[in-house]
Amino acid sequence: MTEHPDPLLASLTDLAGPVPAAARDARVRARCHAAMRFAAARPHSRTPAALRAIDRLLPLAIAVYVSAVALEVLRVFNGSN
């Protein structure tokens, strides 16, 4: 099987690659460094003493779910005997 060259792909290979812009690179680098400084400077808002309500209720929800599953298993096995 012979492949015919695609003129579109051939013309795309002749295109020049992207040229890096020093000014744009400097702006991106400055924004990244500013974001990293901001993240390092802000206090951590999530501490073990200040858990959100969802974090406190999640173990309770899991326990209720596991209890419901266990009761359903017992109901199914007791009903089949």
C-alpha positions as CSV (number, residue, x, y, z in Angstrom):
1,M,0.0,0.0,0.0
2,T,1.5,3.3,-1.0
3,E,0.7,6.5,0.9
4,H,0.2,9.7,-1.0
5,P,1.8,12.8,0.6
6,D,-0.7,15.2,2.0
7,P,0.0,18.8,0.7
8,L,-1.5,20.4,3.8
9,L,0.7,18.4,6.1
10,A,3.7,19.2,3.9
11,S,3.0,22.9,4.1
12,L,2.5,22.7,7.9
13,T,6.0,21.2,8.3
14,D,7.4,24.2,6.5
15,L,6.0,26.7,9.0
16,A,8.4,28.2,11.6
17,G,8.0,27.3,15.2
18,P,6.8,29.7,17.9
19,V,9.3,32.3,18.9
20,P,9.5,32.9,22.7
21,A,8.8,36.5,23.8
22,A,11.0,37.6,26.6
23,A,8.5,40.2,27.8
24,R,5.7,37.7,28.0
25,D,7.9,35.2,29.8
26,A,8.9,37.8,32.3
27,R,5.3,38.7,33.0
28,V,4.3,35.0,33.5
29,R,7.3,34.5,35.8
30,A,6.4,37.6,37.8
31,R,2.8,36.5,38.2
32,C,3.8,33.0,39.2
33,H,6.3,34.3,41.8
34,A,3.6,36.7,43.2
35,A,1.1,33.8,43.5
36,M,3.6,31.7,45.3
37,R,4.5,34.5,47.7
38,F,0.8,35.1,48.4
39,A,0.1,31.4,49.0
40,A,3.1,31.2,51.4
41,A,2.2,34.3,53.3
42,R,-1.5,33.6,54.0
43,P,-2.3,31.6,57.1
44,H,-3.6,28.1,56.7
45,S,-7.4,28.3,57.2
46,R,-7.9,24.7,57.8
47,T,-6.8,23.5,61.2
48,P,-7.9,20.5,63.2
49,A,-9.7,22.7,65.7
50,A,-11.7,24.5,63.1
51,L,-13.2,21.7,61.1
52,R,-16.1,22.5,58.8
53,A,-19.5,21.1,59.5
54,I,-19.3,18.6,56.6
55,D,-16.1,17.3,58.1
56,R,-17.8,16.7,61.4
57,L,-20.9,15.1,59.9
58,L,-19.1,12.8,57.4
59,P,-18.2,10.1,60.0
60,L,-21.8,10.1,61.2
61,A,-23.1,9.8,57.7
62,I,-20.8,6.9,57.0
63,A,-21.9,5.2,60.3
64,V,-25.5,5.6,59.4
65,Y,-24.9,4.2,55.9
66,V,-23.0,1.2,57.2
67,S,-25.7,0.5,59.8
68,A,-28.4,0.6,57.1
69,V,-26.4,-1.8,54.9
70,A,-25.8,-4.2,57.8
71,L,-29.6,-4.1,58.7
72,E,-30.5,-4.8,55.1
73,V,-28.1,-7.8,54.9
74,L,-29.6,-9.2,58.1
75,R,-33.1,-8.7,56.8
76,V,-32.3,-10.5,53.5
77,F,-30.6,-13.4,55.2
78,N,-33.3,-13.8,57.9
79,G,-36.0,-13.7,55.2
80,S,-34.4,-16.4,53.0
81,N,-34.2,-19.1,55.8
